[in-house]
Amino acid sequence: MLNKIIAEESIQKAKKLIDKNDKIVIVTHVSPDGDAIGSSLALYHFLTELGKQVNVIVPNEFPRFLNWMVDAGEIILGDRSPEIAQETIEAAELIFCLDFNDLKRISQLESIVREAHGKKVMIDHHPSPENFCDLTISHPEISSTSELIFRFICRMGMFEYVDKPCAECIYAGMMTDTGAFTYNSNSPAIYYIIGELLEKGINKDDIHSKVYDSCSKYRVRLQGFILHEKMQLFEEYKTSLITLSLEEHKKFNPQKGDTEGFVNIPLSIENIVFSAFIREEKDMVRLSFRSRGNFPANQFAGEIFNGGGHLNASGGEFYGNLEDAIALFKAALPRYKHLLI
């Protein structure tokens, strides 16, 4: 059995909001990952089973290796259909904010959601949530927002409404946010949940294959390039750095999500504790950080790049050129040497 992490008061308030409102919108963060899409579509399937009118809206495109999820094609992309996204959010009676804790994380949808008249519910596992919702369910100790969605549904006593597509989405979100259960995944509850999802008919091996074994040849070649040409090791600091310019990326016919997971690879090197991936995008530089053990990747991200996230998985943004971001990263390493043990 699962421990009842979500407060009963929150569960009852959420149930009343769901019972009362039929037009529901689910929103998740910019550049949505597996947990963002998995949790959003899982909640979408659950609410649809209850007879609700549900739309999922994301700020921009998500990786193609998530397209297999049932009804992924129904997701509204805010950057491609801005008028539809705005009209749908404004008409919503209830808005679920999943897998983000700050409205800045939904980019151009921020002001629309903030000003929307519908009641707002946050379900998230990132620390220090912004106070913008009528109900906030925030548990940073939980591995993924998808796990929280499972717990949320069960705490309402509605597990019977979890169908196979819903279960598949929950599993995919949990799997991707723990690196296929290789970090932040020591809780026995995770494996209890997986057992329950298997009872719903999911094929976890097939889901793993769809996510991790459906790479394009361009991604594989890009991976070879960055590991051979672009990876630097700072052995004194037990740190790895991968950098990628926009021009370098363009040579490999880039697609959304084709660099997903690259930051994890150097952690397989002996004595590497901290891994960073700094890549140039059109108007900014994006940074991804991963760590092993107790090194606080989120502290580094927050203090140096105004980012955040979890202990072993975090990120940030830098509004300048790639060279300056790299220089800032290197200059910061000595400050954290005492933590790199």
Residue frames as qw, qx, qy, qz and C-alpha x, y, z in Angstrom:
[[0.000, 0.885, 0.466, 0.000, 0.00, 0.00, 0.00],
 [0.363, 0.519, -0.028, 0.773, 1.06, 3.59, -0.63],
 [0.266, -0.433, -0.474, 0.719, 1.52, 6.03, 2.20],
 [0.140, 0.844, 0.501, 0.131, -0.92, 8.92, 2.00],
 [0.463, -0.078, -0.005, 0.883, 1.44, 11.77, 1.18],
 [0.072, -0.392, -0.301, -0.866, -1.17, 14.15, -0.26],
 [0.138, 0.056, 0.591, -0.793, -3.19, 15.80, 2.50],
 [0.128, 0.484, 0.865, -0.027, -6.83, 14.76, 2.82],
 [0.116, 0.739, 0.258, -0.611, -7.91, 18.41, 2.77],
 [0.072, 0.488, -0.519, -0.698, -6.23, 18.84, -0.63],
 [0.064, 0.113, 0.948, 0.292, -7.84, 15.69, -1.98],
 [0.132, 0.629, 0.720, -0.261, -11.32, 16.76, -0.93],
 [0.120, 0.723, -0.010, -0.681, -10.86, 20.24, -2.37],
 [0.020, 0.315, -0.730, -0.606, -9.62, 18.78, -5.67],
 [0.119, 0.313, 0.938, 0.095, -12.55, 16.36, -5.87],
 [0.169, 0.730, 0.480, -0.457, -15.02, 19.20, -5.41],
 [0.099, 0.639, -0.311, -0.697, -13.33, 21.23, -8.14],
 [0.011, -0.112, 0.882, 0.457, -13.40, 18.29, -10.56],
 [0.138, 0.479, 0.858, -0.122, -17.03, 17.46, -9.74],
 [0.127, 0.751, 0.319, -0.564, -18.14, 21.07, -10.20],
 [0.189, 0.726, -0.316, -0.581, -16.31, 21.92, -13.43],
 [0.862, 0.314, 0.398, 0.002, -16.53, 20.30, -16.86],
 [0.584, 0.777, -0.104, 0.213, -14.26, 22.44, -19.07],
 [0.699, -0.627, 0.230, 0.256, -10.75, 21.57, -17.97],
 [0.550, 0.763, -0.307, 0.146, -7.34, 22.59, -19.34],
 [0.847, -0.403, 0.114, 0.328, -4.01, 20.99, -18.47],
 [0.337, 0.899, -0.242, 0.138, -0.88, 23.11, -18.94],
 [0.861, -0.337, 0.071, 0.375, 2.76, 22.10, -18.57],
 [0.311, -0.765, 0.206, 0.525, 6.15, 23.74, -18.98],
 [0.455, 0.788, -0.312, -0.274, 8.12, 25.00, -21.98],
 [0.382, 0.486, -0.784, -0.060, 10.19, 22.37, -23.83],
 [0.815, -0.296, 0.245, -0.433, 8.12, 19.60, -22.23],
 [0.088, 0.419, -0.904, -0.002, 9.91, 16.39, -21.35],
 [0.419, -0.116, -0.882, -0.182, 8.66, 12.88, -20.70],
 [0.145, -0.341, -0.753, 0.544, 7.31, 13.65, -17.24],
 [0.223, 0.296, 0.075, -0.926, 5.54, 16.80, -18.43],
 [0.513, 0.111, -0.541, -0.657, 3.82, 15.02, -21.33],
 [0.384, -0.103, -0.916, 0.050, 3.31, 11.78, -19.40],
 [0.028, -0.315, -0.672, 0.670, 1.66, 13.42, -16.39],
 [0.322, 0.276, -0.037, -0.905, -0.45, 15.73, -18.58],
 [0.536, 0.071, -0.642, -0.543, -1.78, 13.00, -20.83],
 [0.278, -0.156, -0.914, 0.252, -2.32, 10.66, -17.88],
 [0.127, 0.349, 0.507, -0.778, -4.50, 13.26, -16.17],
 [0.401, 0.241, -0.346, -0.813, -6.18, 13.97, -19.53],
 [0.443, -0.042, -0.852, -0.277, -7.15, 10.31, -19.95],
 [0.157, -0.267, -0.817, 0.487, -8.38, 10.06, -16.36],
 [0.215, 0.366, 0.271, -0.864, -10.54, 13.20, -16.60],
 [0.427, 0.166, -0.547, -0.701, -11.87, 12.14, -20.01],
 [0.324, -0.155, -0.933, 0.002, -12.97, 8.84, -18.45],
 [0.012, -0.397, -0.642, 0.656, -14.96, 10.95, -15.97],
 [0.263, 0.720, 0.620, 0.167, -16.77, 12.59, -18.88],
 [0.160, -0.795, -0.041, 0.584, -14.98, 15.92, -18.73],
 [0.591, 0.781, 0.081, 0.187, -14.10, 18.14, -21.71],
 [0.632, -0.627, 0.221, 0.399, -10.31, 18.25, -21.50],
 [0.608, 0.758, -0.122, 0.205, -7.53, 19.95, -23.47],
 [0.737, -0.420, 0.092, 0.521, -3.77, 19.72, -22.96],
 [0.343, 0.925, -0.026, 0.163, -1.80, 22.84, -23.91],
 [0.751, -0.335, 0.082, 0.562, 2.00, 23.12, -24.01],
 [0.014, -0.837, 0.110, 0.536, 4.06, 26.21, -24.89],
 [0.339, 0.653, -0.552, -0.393, 6.01, 24.54, -27.69],
 [0.820, 0.239, -0.474, -0.213, 6.88, 21.29, -29.42],
 [0.693, -0.499, 0.502, -0.139, 7.82, 18.18, -27.45],
 [0.128, -0.445, 0.838, 0.290, 10.22, 15.37, -28.48],
 [0.659, 0.195, -0.466, -0.558, 9.00, 13.08, -31.22],
 [0.363, 0.094, -0.920, 0.115, 9.83, 9.97, -29.16],
 [0.200, 0.175, 0.695, -0.668, 6.79, 10.82, -27.03],
 [0.449, 0.146, -0.305, -0.827, 4.36, 10.89, -29.96],
 [0.362, -0.067, -0.915, -0.164, 3.34, 7.26, -29.38],
 [0.085, 0.212, 0.725, -0.650, 1.28, 8.16, -26.33],
 [0.086, 0.585, 0.777, 0.216, -2.44, 7.90, -27.03],
 [0.026, 0.923, 0.381, 0.056, -3.90, 11.30, -28.03],
 [0.489, -0.428, 0.106, 0.752, -0.48, 13.02, -28.09],
 [0.257, 0.284, 0.516, 0.766, -1.62, 14.39, -31.44],
 [0.170, -0.802, -0.525, -0.231, -4.47, 16.25, -29.72],
 [0.476, -0.556, -0.205, 0.650, -2.11, 18.41, -27.65],
 [0.252, 0.940, 0.179, 0.144, -2.36, 22.12, -28.50],
 [0.658, -0.031, -0.036, 0.751, 1.02, 23.78, -29.16],
 [0.105, -0.846, -0.287, 0.436, 0.94, 27.34, -27.91],
 [0.193, -0.536, 0.365, 0.736, 3.53, 28.66, -30.34],
 [0.120, 0.097, 0.796, 0.585, 1.80, 27.13, -33.38],
 [0.213, -0.601, -0.654, -0.408, -1.81, 27.86, -32.41],
 [0.178, 0.016, -0.449, 0.875, -1.61, 30.87, -30.08],
 [0.428, -0.184, -0.081, -0.881, -5.20, 32.04, -30.61],
 [0.762, -0.219, -0.548, -0.266, -6.66, 28.58, -29.99],
 [0.549, -0.070, -0.638, 0.535, -4.48, 28.17, -26.90],
 [0.025, -0.086, 0.301, -0.949, -5.56, 31.52, -25.48],
 [0.584, -0.197, -0.245, -0.748, -9.26, 30.99, -26.20],
 [0.751, -0.167, -0.638, -0.044, -9.17, 27.50, -24.67],
 [0.408, -0.061, -0.593, 0.691, -7.44, 28.66, -21.49],
 [0.186, -0.110, 0.141, -0.966, -9.75, 31.65, -21.11],
 [0.678, -0.184, -0.349, -0.621, -12.82, 29.41, -21.48],
 [0.548, -0.008, -0.809, 0.212, -11.59, 26.84, -18.96],
 [0.601, -0.682, -0.130, -0.397, -13.43, 26.43, -15.69],
 [0.782, -0.560, 0.257, 0.098, -10.53, 24.52, -14.14],
 [0.525, 0.735, -0.417, 0.105, -6.83, 24.66, -15.01],
 [0.898, -0.378, 0.107, 0.201, -4.32, 22.04, -13.89],
 [0.219, 0.867, -0.444, 0.061, -0.70, 23.25, -13.84],
 [0.979, -0.171, 0.092, 0.063, 1.53, 20.18, -14.02],
 [0.858, 0.020, 0.058, 0.510, 5.27, 19.69, -13.58],
 [0.344, 0.466, -0.083, 0.811, 6.17, 23.35, -13.03],
 [0.422, -0.569, -0.541, 0.453, 6.25, 25.55, -9.95],
 [0.119, -0.546, -0.003, 0.829, 6.56, 29.03, -11.45],
 [0.562, 0.712, 0.363, -0.215, 4.47, 30.64, -14.20],
 [0.102, 0.784, -0.463, -0.401, 7.64, 31.83, -15.93],
 [0.381, -0.223, 0.875, 0.199, 8.15, 28.16, -16.85],
 [0.531, 0.500, 0.684, 0.019, 5.25, 28.27, -19.33],
 [0.346, 0.022, 0.402, 0.848, 6.77, 31.07, -21.41],
 [0.135, -0.153, -0.305, -0.930, 4.22, 32.95, -23.55],
 [0.474, -0.480, -0.681, -0.284, 1.31, 31.28, -21.75],
 [0.331, -0.129, -0.589, 0.726, 2.27, 32.92, -18.43],
 [0.184, 0.052, 0.157, -0.969, 0.04, 36.00, -18.55],
 [0.562, -0.137, -0.529, -0.622, -2.88, 34.07, -20.10],
 [0.607, -0.269, -0.738, 0.123, -2.91, 31.50, -17.30],
 [0.234, -0.114, -0.493, 0.830, -2.29, 34.09, -14.60],
 [0.277, 0.071, 0.039, -0.957, -5.26, 36.20, -15.74],
 [0.408, -0.189, -0.792, -0.413, -7.58, 33.28, -16.51],
 [0.534, -0.381, 0.155, -0.739, -10.79, 33.14, -14.46],
 [0.867, -0.105, -0.462, -0.152, -10.78, 29.35, -14.05],
 [0.702, -0.650, 0.277, -0.082, -9.76, 27.80, -10.76],
 [0.509, 0.635, -0.574, 0.091, -6.13, 26.64, -10.77],
 [0.892, -0.407, 0.194, -0.039, -4.58, 23.50, -9.30],
 [0.269, 0.715, -0.645, 0.014, -0.83, 22.84, -9.22],
 [0.960, -0.221, 0.175, 0.011, 0.49, 19.28, -9.06],
 [0.474, 0.764, -0.382, 0.213, 4.28, 19.32, -9.08],
 [0.894, -0.348, -0.109, 0.261, 7.46, 17.94, -7.52],
 [0.501, 0.472, -0.160, 0.708, 9.82, 20.92, -7.83],
 [0.423, -0.431, -0.498, 0.622, 10.85, 22.82, -4.68],
 [0.097, -0.391, -0.158, 0.902, 9.66, 26.30, -3.68],
 [0.208, 0.553, 0.713, 0.377, 6.37, 26.63, -5.63],
 [0.042, -0.138, -0.049, -0.988, 5.09, 30.07, -6.56],
 [0.170, 0.406, 0.744, -0.503, 1.77, 30.96, -4.93],
 [0.253, 0.175, -0.333, -0.891, -0.51, 31.42, -7.96],
 [0.394, -0.175, -0.828, -0.358, -2.96, 28.53, -7.64],
 [0.628, -0.445, -0.001, -0.638, -6.15, 28.02, -5.67],
 [0.919, -0.327, 0.205, -0.080, -4.82, 24.60, -4.66],
 [0.308, 0.712, -0.630, 0.026, -1.16, 23.60, -4.58],
 [0.965, -0.212, 0.155, -0.016, -0.11, 19.96, -4.31],
 [0.380, 0.778, -0.476, 0.154, 3.68, 20.12, -4.15],
 [0.878, -0.414, 0.240, 0.020, 5.91, 17.23, -3.08],
 [0.301, 0.793, -0.525, -0.068, 9.59, 17.64, -4.04],
 [0.432, -0.413, 0.796, -0.099, 10.41, 14.36, -2.33],
 [0.812, 0.313, 0.464, -0.167, 8.46, 12.45, -5.01],
 [0.582, -0.137, 0.572, 0.561, 10.36, 11.18, -8.04],
 [0.097, 0.158, 0.578, 0.795, 8.13, 12.66, -10.73],
 [0.430, 0.097, 0.122, -0.889, 4.90, 14.53, -11.34],
 [0.629, 0.030, -0.638, -0.444, 3.62, 11.39, -13.05],
 [0.380, -0.118, -0.851, 0.343, 4.02, 9.49, -9.78],
 [0.127, 0.159, 0.433, -0.878, 2.08, 12.28, -8.08],
 [0.551, 0.061, -0.317, -0.770, -0.72, 11.93, -10.63],
 [0.568, -0.083, -0.816, -0.073, -0.96, 8.22, -9.79],
 [0.225, -0.180, -0.714, 0.638, -1.08, 9.03, -6.08],
 [0.266, 0.097, 0.081, -0.956, -3.61, 11.80, -6.69],
 [0.614, -0.036, -0.525, -0.588, -6.00, 9.50, -8.55],
 [0.544, -0.134, -0.814, 0.153, -5.65, 6.73, -5.98],
 [0.099, -0.121, -0.565, 0.810, -6.16, 9.09, -3.03],
 [0.456, 0.054, -0.044, -0.887, -9.45, 10.15, -4.59],
 [0.571, 0.071, 0.770, -0.275, -10.47, 6.49, -4.67],
 [0.665, 0.610, 0.048, -0.428, -10.73, 6.46, -8.46],
 [0.268, -0.449, 0.781, 0.342, -8.06, 3.98, -9.57],
 [0.587, 0.349, 0.730, -0.010, -10.76, 2.13, -11.51],
 [0.437, 0.865, 0.148, -0.198, -10.78, 5.05, -13.98],
 [0.140, -0.684, 0.609, 0.377, -7.11, 4.50, -14.86],
 [0.906, 0.386, 0.114, -0.130, -7.21, 2.79, -18.25],
 [0.863, 0.003, 0.208, 0.460, -4.25, 1.37, -20.16],
 [0.427, 0.683, 0.067, 0.589, -3.38, 4.63, -22.04],
 [0.346, -0.877, 0.112, -0.313, -3.41, 6.51, -18.73],
 [0.851, -0.453, 0.218, 0.151, -1.19, 3.86, -17.12],
 [0.784, 0.317, 0.144, 0.513, 1.25, 3.96, -20.04],
 [0.165, 0.830, -0.027, 0.533, 1.61, 7.72, -19.71],
 [0.590, -0.772, 0.178, -0.153, 2.23, 7.49, -15.96],
 [0.904, -0.191, 0.217, 0.314, 4.91, 4.85, -16.46],
 [0.620, 0.544, 0.101, 0.557, 6.62, 6.82, -19.24],
 [0.087, -0.891, 0.090, -0.436, 6.73, 9.93, -17.09],
 [0.737, -0.630, 0.243, -0.015, 8.14, 8.08, -14.09],
 [0.899, 0.073, 0.203, 0.381, 10.69, 6.27, -16.24],
 [0.504, 0.649, 0.048, 0.568, 12.02, 9.34, -18.04],
 [0.193, -0.877, 0.143, -0.416, 12.26, 11.52, -14.92],
 [0.730, -0.579, 0.363, 0.002, 14.40, 8.94, -13.15],
 [0.190, 0.645, -0.695, -0.253, 16.68, 8.10, -16.10],
 [0.767, 0.058, -0.594, -0.236, 14.98, 4.73, -16.55],
 [0.801, -0.577, -0.064, -0.145, 15.00, 4.29, -12.75],
 [0.767, 0.197, -0.295, 0.535, 18.73, 4.91, -12.37],
 [0.222, 0.120, -0.385, 0.887, 18.51, 7.95, -10.06],
 [0.356, -0.090, 0.263, -0.892, 16.04, 9.36, -7.53],
 [0.743, -0.015, -0.427, -0.515, 14.32, 6.00, -7.63],
 [0.254, 0.190, -0.889, 0.331, 15.13, 4.12, -4.43],
 [0.501, -0.092, 0.399, -0.762, 11.66, 4.41, -2.93],
 [0.209, 0.107, 0.972, 0.009, 9.85, 1.05, -2.68],
 [0.422, 0.570, 0.437, -0.553, 6.64, 2.94, -3.52],
 [0.305, 0.557, -0.464, -0.618, 7.87, 3.45, -7.08],
 [0.159, 0.175, -0.941, -0.241, 7.98, -0.28, -7.69],
 [0.262, 0.372, 0.797, -0.397, 4.64, -0.85, -6.02],
 [0.412, 0.627, 0.068, -0.658, 3.18, 1.67, -8.48],
 [0.250, 0.420, -0.732, -0.474, 4.88, -0.07, -11.41],
 [0.092, 0.090, 0.990, -0.064, 3.24, -3.31, -10.30],
 [0.347, 0.553, 0.548, -0.523, -0.17, -1.64, -10.28],
 [0.362, 0.630, -0.273, -0.630, 0.46, -0.21, -13.76],
 [0.082, 0.232, -0.926, -0.286, 1.44, -3.64, -15.05],
 [0.256, 0.330, 0.863, -0.285, -1.93, -4.90, -13.80],
 [0.404, 0.669, 0.176, -0.598, -3.51, -2.31, -16.14],
 [0.830, 0.432, 0.340, 0.093, -1.85, -4.05, -19.08],
 [0.183, 0.911, -0.327, -0.171, 1.14, -1.84, -19.85],
 [0.929, 0.161, -0.024, 0.333, 4.21, -3.34, -21.53],
 [0.330, -0.890, 0.147, 0.278, 7.05, -1.56, -19.78],
 [0.613, -0.205, 0.525, 0.553, 9.70, -3.06, -22.06],
 [0.403, 0.599, 0.531, 0.444, 7.85, -1.75, -25.12],
 [0.087, -0.984, -0.154, 0.003, 7.54, 1.72, -23.56],
 [0.525, -0.641, 0.335, 0.448, 11.27, 1.75, -22.81],
 [0.571, 0.123, 0.586, 0.561, 11.99, 0.80, -26.42],
 [0.246, 0.816, 0.442, 0.280, 9.69, 3.50, -27.82],
 [0.212, -0.972, 0.017, 0.098, 11.41, 6.17, -25.74],
 [0.416, -0.722, 0.473, 0.286, 15.05, 5.09, -25.81],
 [0.526, -0.102, 0.744, 0.400, 15.39, 2.89, -28.90],
 [0.479, 0.720, 0.496, 0.081, 13.75, 5.05, -31.57],
 [0.241, -0.697, 0.186, 0.649, 16.64, 7.37, -32.35],
 [0.642, 0.762, -0.010, -0.082, 17.22, 8.85, -35.77],
 [0.846, 0.164, -0.017, 0.508, 20.60, 8.27, -37.42],
 [0.195, 0.753, -0.093, 0.622, 21.26, 12.00, -36.99],
 [0.588, -0.743, 0.147, -0.285, 20.93, 11.77, -33.21],
 [0.941, -0.214, 0.103, 0.239, 23.35, 8.85, -33.05],
 [0.648, 0.441, 0.001, 0.621, 25.88, 10.70, -35.18],
 [0.122, -0.824, 0.095, -0.544, 25.42, 13.84, -33.08],
 [0.795, -0.594, 0.106, -0.069, 26.03, 11.80, -29.94],
 [0.885, 0.048, 0.062, 0.459, 29.27, 10.46, -31.40],
 [0.356, 0.677, -0.009, 0.644, 30.35, 13.97, -32.33],
 [0.333, -0.826, 0.124, -0.438, 29.78, 15.52, -28.93],
 [0.876, -0.460, 0.126, 0.071, 31.44, 12.68, -27.04],
 [0.829, 0.126, 0.122, 0.531, 34.51, 12.64, -29.27],
 [0.391, 0.493, 0.098, 0.770, 34.88, 16.31, -30.12],
 [0.188, -0.685, -0.074, -0.700, 33.00, 18.34, -27.53],
 [0.771, -0.589, -0.239, -0.034, 33.35, 16.63, -24.15],
 [0.234, 0.636, -0.506, 0.534, 35.83, 18.08, -21.67],
 [0.775, -0.434, -0.443, 0.126, 36.85, 16.46, -18.39],
 [0.049, -0.744, 0.370, -0.555, 37.92, 18.49, -15.39],
 [0.748, -0.118, -0.640, 0.126, 39.25, 15.66, -13.28],
 [0.207, 0.149, -0.525, 0.812, 40.31, 17.93, -10.41],
 [0.411, -0.028, 0.247, -0.877, 36.63, 18.80, -10.00],
 [0.288, 0.157, 0.943, -0.059, 35.24, 15.40, -10.99],
 [0.411, 0.637, 0.265, -0.596, 33.29, 17.24, -13.66],
 [0.437, 0.205, 0.686, 0.545, 32.42, 16.78, -17.31],
 [0.247, 0.630, 0.107, -0.728, 31.33, 19.50, -19.71],
 [0.443, 0.338, 0.697, 0.451, 29.71, 19.09, -23.12],
 [0.144, 0.591, 0.057, -0.792, 29.11, 22.16, -25.27],
 [0.430, 0.382, 0.726, 0.376, 27.24, 22.49, -28.55],
 [0.058, 0.335, -0.085, -0.936, 26.86, 25.56, -30.72],
 [0.622, 0.514, 0.309, -0.504, 23.86, 26.26, -32.90],
 [0.469, 0.640, -0.487, -0.364, 25.96, 25.89, -36.05],
 [0.012, -0.300, 0.953, -0.026, 27.34, 22.54, -34.92],
 [0.475, 0.227, 0.739, -0.421, 23.84, 21.32, -34.12],
 [0.590, 0.581, -0.009, -0.560, 22.49, 22.34, -37.53],
 [0.231, 0.492, -0.784, -0.299, 24.93, 19.97, -39.23],
 [0.047, -0.013, 0.992, -0.116, 23.01, 17.02, -37.80],
 [0.354, -0.328, -0.613, -0.626, 19.50, 17.80, -39.08],
 [0.027, -0.039, 0.711, -0.702, 18.23, 18.69, -35.58],
 [0.467, -0.462, -0.601, -0.455, 14.85, 17.57, -34.33],
 [0.463, -0.619, 0.209, -0.599, 13.12, 18.38, -31.06],
 [0.847, -0.419, 0.251, -0.209, 14.50, 16.25, -28.26],
 [0.879, 0.370, -0.266, 0.141, 17.49, 14.87, -30.15],
 [0.279, 0.532, -0.589, 0.540, 19.91, 15.95, -27.39],
 [0.729, -0.502, 0.073, -0.459, 17.73, 14.49, -24.63],
 [0.953, -0.296, 0.055, 0.038, 19.77, 12.42, -22.20],
 [0.669, 0.549, -0.280, 0.415, 23.21, 13.41, -23.51],
 [0.154, -0.749, 0.394, -0.510, 24.04, 15.11, -20.20],
 [0.861, -0.394, 0.230, -0.224, 23.72, 11.77, -18.39],
 [0.908, 0.332, -0.225, 0.121, 26.32, 9.93, -20.44],
 [0.338, 0.622, -0.529, 0.467, 29.52, 11.31, -18.82],
 [0.582, -0.528, 0.402, -0.471, 28.33, 10.15, -15.40],
 [0.999, 0.023, -0.023, -0.034, 29.22, 6.63, -16.56],
 [0.547, 0.583, -0.432, 0.417, 32.89, 7.68, -16.48],
 [0.723, -0.349, -0.456, 0.384, 34.75, 6.62, -13.36],
 [0.414, -0.349, -0.284, 0.792, 35.09, 9.41, -10.75],
 [0.054, -0.279, -0.267, -0.921, 32.88, 11.87, -12.65],
 [0.050, -0.411, -0.749, 0.517, 30.32, 13.25, -10.19],
 [0.222, 0.706, 0.251, -0.624, 28.99, 16.32, -11.99],
 [0.419, 0.219, 0.655, 0.589, 28.00, 16.58, -15.67],
 [0.197, 0.668, 0.174, -0.696, 26.98, 19.71, -17.57],
 [0.451, 0.378, 0.635, 0.501, 25.63, 20.17, -21.08],
 [0.042, 0.660, 0.094, -0.745, 25.67, 23.73, -22.41],
 [0.425, 0.339, 0.682, 0.488, 23.99, 24.23, -25.77],
 [0.041, 0.264, -0.088, -0.960, 23.32, 27.32, -27.79],
 [0.315, 0.593, 0.741, 0.015, 19.79, 27.99, -29.02],
 [0.318, 0.673, 0.376, 0.552, 18.38, 30.75, -31.21],
 [0.110, -0.828, -0.030, -0.549, 17.91, 33.43, -28.55],
 [0.572, -0.694, 0.329, -0.287, 19.61, 31.96, -25.49],
 [0.361, 0.374, -0.844, 0.132, 21.92, 29.33, -24.05],
 [0.838, -0.363, -0.086, -0.399, 20.32, 26.37, -22.29],
 [0.104, 0.497, -0.808, 0.299, 22.10, 24.41, -19.57],
 [0.891, -0.256, -0.258, -0.272, 21.43, 20.93, -18.21],
 [0.032, -0.579, 0.726, -0.369, 23.10, 19.51, -15.10],
 [0.911, -0.218, -0.303, -0.177, 23.24, 16.01, -13.66],
 [0.053, -0.640, 0.672, -0.368, 25.09, 14.67, -10.65],
 [0.736, -0.121, -0.666, 0.024, 25.72, 11.54, -8.62],
 [0.489, -0.208, -0.613, 0.585, 25.51, 11.11, -4.89],
 [0.217, -0.766, -0.466, 0.386, 25.00, 14.23, -2.82],
 [0.277, -0.103, 0.193, 0.936, 26.43, 16.86, -5.13],
 [0.244, 0.667, 0.524, -0.471, 23.70, 19.55, -5.38],
 [0.340, 0.255, 0.554, 0.715, 23.27, 20.16, -9.09],
 [0.052, -0.826, -0.512, -0.230, 20.25, 22.32, -8.28],
 [0.402, -0.799, -0.071, 0.442, 22.32, 24.57, -5.98],
 [0.437, -0.196, 0.435, 0.762, 24.89, 25.08, -8.73],
 [0.177, 0.519, 0.637, 0.542, 22.14, 25.83, -11.25],
 [0.197, -0.881, -0.431, -0.004, 20.40, 28.29, -8.94],
 [0.435, -0.752, 0.034, 0.494, 23.45, 30.18, -7.72],
 [0.377, -0.288, 0.492, 0.730, 25.31, 30.42, -11.03],
 [0.017, 0.127, 0.670, 0.731, 22.61, 30.37, -13.70],
 [0.417, 0.054, 0.220, -0.880, 19.40, 31.41, -11.91],
 [0.583, -0.006, -0.691, -0.427, 18.00, 27.96, -12.58],
 [0.537, -0.297, 0.567, -0.549, 16.89, 25.13, -10.36],
 [0.748, 0.103, -0.577, -0.311, 15.48, 21.66, -10.17],
 [0.914, -0.387, -0.079, -0.094, 16.34, 18.58, -8.14],
 [0.582, -0.678, 0.409, 0.188, 19.45, 17.52, -6.27],
 [0.578, -0.199, 0.674, 0.416, 20.76, 15.34, -9.09],
 [0.350, 0.433, 0.642, 0.527, 18.93, 16.83, -12.08],
 [0.012, -0.793, -0.268, 0.546, 18.55, 20.53, -12.78],
 [0.516, 0.464, 0.400, 0.598, 18.90, 23.18, -15.45],
 [0.134, -0.704, -0.152, 0.680, 19.19, 26.85, -16.21],
 [0.511, 0.750, 0.316, 0.278, 19.19, 29.50, -18.91],
 [0.434, -0.469, 0.098, 0.763, 21.75, 32.11, -19.89],
 [0.415, 0.859, 0.301, 0.010, 20.91, 35.16, -21.97],
 [0.114, -0.818, 0.439, 0.354, 24.26, 35.88, -23.57],
 [0.637, 0.524, -0.519, -0.225, 26.63, 34.10, -25.91],
 [0.966, -0.083, -0.246, 0.004, 27.83, 30.53, -25.62],
 [0.587, 0.368, -0.432, 0.577, 31.42, 31.50, -24.85],
 [0.192, -0.512, 0.353, -0.759, 30.38, 33.62, -21.87],
 [0.860, -0.313, -0.008, -0.402, 28.20, 30.82, -20.49],
 [0.906, 0.106, -0.329, 0.246, 31.09, 28.37, -20.75],
 [0.324, 0.464, -0.420, 0.710, 33.47, 30.84, -19.07],
 [0.491, -0.495, 0.218, -0.682, 31.01, 31.41, -16.23],
 [0.960, -0.170, -0.155, -0.162, 30.63, 27.66, -15.72],
 [0.778, 0.223, -0.379, 0.449, 34.37, 27.06, -15.57],
 [0.079, 0.522, -0.360, 0.769, 34.97, 30.00, -13.25],
 [0.662, -0.461, 0.092, -0.584, 32.35, 28.67, -10.82],
 [0.875, 0.002, -0.483, 0.007, 33.77, 25.17, -10.42],
 [0.398, 0.262, -0.623, 0.620, 36.39, 26.00, -7.74],
 [0.392, -0.349, 0.268, -0.808, 33.61, 27.31, -5.46],
 [0.883, -0.128, 0.004, -0.452, 32.05, 23.83, -5.40],
 [0.513, 0.423, -0.740, 0.101, 35.18, 21.72, -5.18],
 [0.173, -0.266, 0.777, -0.544, 34.56, 20.91, -1.51],
 [0.737, 0.119, 0.333, -0.575, 31.19, 19.37, -2.44],
 [0.769, 0.441, -0.389, -0.249, 32.63, 17.24, -5.26],
 [0.246, -0.486, 0.816, -0.194, 33.68, 14.32, -3.11]]
